[in-house]
Amino acid sequence: MPDIPLGRWVADLIDWLLATVPWLFDAISAVMQVLVDGLTGVLATAPPVVWIVVFTLIALVVRGWGLALYTVLAFLLVVSLELWVETMQTLALVLVAAVIATAIGVPIGILAARNRAVSVVVRPVLDSMQTTPVFVYLIPAVFFFGVGVVPGVVATILFAIPPGVRLTELGIRQVDREVVEAAHAFGARPGQILREVQLPLALPSIMAGINQVIMLALSMVVTAGLLGAAGLGAVVVRAVTQLDVASGFEGGLAVVLLAIFLDRLTAAFGQTTALSRLVRGRARRTLPGRTASDAGEPARAGAPEPV
């Protein structure tokens, strides 16, 4: 077999990009740094009690007393471990990476669900992204952005995109075809069908994808710490290098507490069964071949009669 120098080709491509468009990577680095620093400043400068109250109220409204009680106890434990600032730094990194990964992944998932060619092209790319070892993402990130928080955020974004794309596509494809055809039959435009029928009915699946995006972003915290990013990842990395079991356990426990909070919170946002039932019921009441009286409503003027 001939020797195929794939590695050298990739290295040449990276060198070419660095020489051709260095301004692009500088701009991305500047934007990422501003976003992470700004959000970290907002989260870390306020007294912990302020954000504990805010997080507790959000948990209470979204999920109920159980998650609210957990939120209070978990974040008070983080404060007692003297890891509040590091936890807020990690939360800022995760939120920035998750928002950007969602903003990229959800539209791609929508395109893949509505266009078979896009789905065929995207699927092997997602397979390769999900099976690539985590540390492989660090190589181009370090080459393009150096060492610090920016390569950690970029690597986290790339690592977290696939579940957002897959579950968005799956959710839209699983919407009842009869509901979509009914909307078509009554003159709804494709954009209206997407906004008013498919996305609301697919929302639980989409939120499950966002949940997985956040979980994967949290799993990259320690890896980002290897690149010099601040937060709980840096605490764990420092504990490993110094063989400090106590510090490593406390840092890992803080990551787990934050992960459980974000997981339960985003999972609760996906439980929109009332909205889904409302949209599904309204669409089904206009199915071809059914009159308004069949759905328990008064007949409307001009409504087509069944054949």
N, C-alpha and C positions, 0 to 999 in steps of 0.2 A: 504494500500500500504506500502511496506517496505521502510525504510529510506535509500536512496542511497547517501552516502557521497561523492558526486562528488567534492565539494570544497576541502575537505580534501585530496582527491587523487591528485588533481592539486597542492595543496600546498606541498604534499610529493614529487611530481615529480620535482617541482622547487627546493626544498631542495636537492634532489638527484643530479640534474644537477649542482648546485652550489658546492656540495661536490666532484663531480666526474670530471668535466671538467672546473674548474675555469680558467685555462689557455686560454680556447677558448674565454670566455667572456672578459678576459683581452686583448687578441689580437684584438678582434673586437673593443673594446673600444679605444685601442691605434690607430688603423688604422682610425677610424672615427674621433678621435680628431685631428690627423695629417691632414686629408683631409680638415676638416672644418677650422682649424686654418690657414692652408696654403692658402686656397682660400680666407679666410677673410683678411689675410695679403695682398694678391695681390690686392683685391678690395678696401680695406679701407685705405691703406697707400698712394696710388697715389692721387694726387690732384683731386678733383671732376670734374674739367673741362676736364681732360684727359678721364675719363670714360664716361662723357656725350657726348663727341665727338665720342668716339668709339661706344657707344650705338646708337647714332643718325645715324652714317654711316651704321651700320648694319640694322637699321630700314629703311633707305633710299634704300638700295640695295634690301632688302627682300620685303618690302611692298610699299614703295613710299614716297612722300612728306607728306602725311597726318600723317602717323605714325611717321615720322621723326620730324615733328613739335610738335606732342604730346610728344615725348620723351624729346625734349629740354625743353618744358614748365613744364612737370611733374617733371623731376629731378632737374630743377632749383627751383621749389617749395619745393622739399624735402630739398635742401640745405638751402633755406630760413627758413625752419622750424627747422633747426639745427638737423636734423635726418639722415644725410648722412651716418655716421658710422653705426648706427643701421640698416639702410636700406641695406647696403652692408653686414652686418652680417646676416641679414635675407636672402638675395639673396644667400649667400654662403651656408647656411643651406638648402635652397630649392633646389639649384642646385645639391648638393651632394646627397640629398635624392632622387631627381627625376632621376638622372643618375643611381643610384643603383637600384631603383625601376623599371626603364625601362630595365636595363640589366637583371633583373630577370623576369619581366613580359612578354617581347616580345618573348624570347625563349620558355617560357611555352605556350604562345599563339600559336606559330608556331607548337609546339608538339601537342597541343590540336586540331588544325585544321587538322593535318595530321594523327592523331590517335584517333579514336572514343573512345577507352578505357580511354585514358588520359583525353579527354573532359568530359566523364562521372564522373571521379574521381574529376576533378578540379572544376566542376561547383558548387557542394554544398559547397566546401571550400570557393570559391569566394562569394557565397551567405552569408555565415556566416561572412566572413570578412567585407562585405559591410553593414551588418545589426548590427554588434557589435557596441555598443556606443563607442565614441571616447575615453572616459576616461578609458575604460576597457583596452585599449592598454598600458596605463601608468603603470598598476600594475606590469606585468612581466618586463617591461622595467626598472622600478625603482629597482626591486629586483635583476635583472641581472647586471645592469650598474650603479646603484647609482643615484645621482642627478647631473644634469648638461646638457651640450649640447648633449652628446652621447645618453642618453635615449630618448631625443626629436627627434633626427635623426632616431633612430631605430623605434620608434613608428610612425613617419611620413612615413618611407619606407613601413612598414606593412600596413598602412592605404591607401597608394597610389597605391599599386600594382594592385588591381582588374581591374580598367578600362584599363590598359595596356594589360592585358591578354585577356579580353573580346573583345576589339576592334581589336586587332591583329588577334585573331581567326575569328572574323566576317569578317574582310577584306579579309583574305585568302580564306575563304569559299565562298565569293561572287564573286571571280574571275570566269569569264566565263569558263565553263567546256569545251567548244569547243576549246578554246585557249590552255588549258592544254592538251587535247587529241591530238591536232595538234602537239604540242611539243613532246609528247610521240611518235606519229607516225613517226616523222622525227628523232628519235634516241636520243633525249635529255635525259640525266640522271636526276634522281629525284633532285639531288642537283642543277643542271643547271636550271631545271624548277623553283625551289624555288627562286634562285637568280635572274634569268633573266626574269621571267614571273610573278610569283605570288607576290613576294615582291614589284616590281615596281608598279604593278596594285593595290596592296593593300595599297600602301604608304599613300594615303589620310586618310584611316581609321586608319592606324597605328599612323600617326601624330595626329589624333584626340584623340587617346588613350593617347599619350604622353602629349598632351595639358591638358587632364583631370588629368593625374598624377601630373602635375605641379600645377594645380588649387587646387587639394586635398592637396598637400604638403603645399601650402600657407594657406589653411584653418586650418592647424595644427600649425601655427605660434604661436598663443596665447597659445595653449595647451603646446607647447614646452617651452614657457615662464614660465609656472607654474612649470616646472621642473628645472628651473634655467638657461635655454638657453638664451644667449644674443640676442639682436636684437629688432625688433619692438614688438614682443610678450612680452618681458620684460617691454617695455614702457607701453603697454596696461595693463598688470597685475599690475604694480606699480600704474597706474592711478586708477584702480578699487579699490585697497586696500586703497588708500589715498583719494578716492572720488574726484579726480582731473579731472573734465570734460574737461577742455581745453587740457591737455596733452593726455587724452584718445582719444579725437577727432582727434588730430594731428597724433597720432600713427596709428589710424584706417585709416585715410586718406592716409597716406604713404603706408599702406598695399594695399589699393585699387588702388593707382596709379601704384605700382609695379605689381599688379595682371593684370591690364589692359595691361600694356606693354608686359608682358610675354605671355598673352593670344593672343594678336594680332600677336606677333612675331611667336609663334609656329603655329598658325592657317595659317599664310602665308606660312610656310614651307610645309604645307600639300597640298597646291594648285599646284600640279605638273601635271596638266592636259596634258601638252605638252609631257612629258615623258611617261605618261600612254597611250596617243594616239599613240605615236611612237611604243611602245612595243606591244600594242594591234594590230596595223596595220601590223607590221612585222609578228606577229604570225598568224593573219588571212590570210595573203597572202600565207601562206604555209599550209592552211587547206587541208586535203585530198579531192580529187575530184575537185580541182581547179588548173588550169595551171597558169604558170607565166603570160601568155598573158591576162588571165582573170583579173589579178590584175593590168594590165597596165604596165607590165615589159617585157623585152625581155626574150624569152625562154632560159633556161639554159641547157647545155649539161647534159644528164643523168637524167633529171627531169622526174619523173614518170607521165605517161599520165593517165587521168581519164578514168575509165572503163565506 
